[in-house]
Amino acid sequence: MPREKRYYVYIMASKGRVLYVGVTGFLFSRVMQHKSGEIDGFTKHYHINRLVHYESFQYIDRAIERETEIKNWRREKKIVLIESFNPAWADLAEDWGSRISLRRADSSPAKAGSE
């Protein structure tokens, strides 16, 4: 059975808390684009590269409605939303794209060529 498609409304922030609200069907790749500075314009100019909030939706039209709703809010209301889920403004994608190391079941490090 194929995996259900999801859509995301997300809020990115700079270290100085400049905010950007967006919508995407591919949250991981979009966040990585923001982090690497691939997207020219507002987010690149203001170094907006920290994922501070996101919401998931089954249907794109509902995600777009929510994005529009949040974009029309005053900054103060956006801050309340972020802080209700993420009071420390932690980067929710801080370790996305990082390499992970897997350990063997016996917890001993694998030696090159030993298998």
KAVEN-V366552 format. One record per run of one state. SS is the DSSP state (h for helix, s for strand, l for the rest). FROM is the first residue (numbers start at 1). LEN is the number of residues. If there is no record, write none. Layout:
# KAVEN-V366552
ss=<SS & SS>
from=<FROM & FROM>
len=<LEN & LEN>
This chain:
# KAVEN-V366552
ss=<l & s & l & s & l & h & l & h & l & s & l & h & l & h & l>
from=<1 & 7 & 14 & 19 & 25 & 27 & 37 & 42 & 46 & 50 & 58 & 60 & 72 & 75 & 86>
len=<6 & 7 & 5 & 6 & 2 & 10 & 5 & 4 & 4 & 8 & 2 & 12 & 3 & 11 & 30>
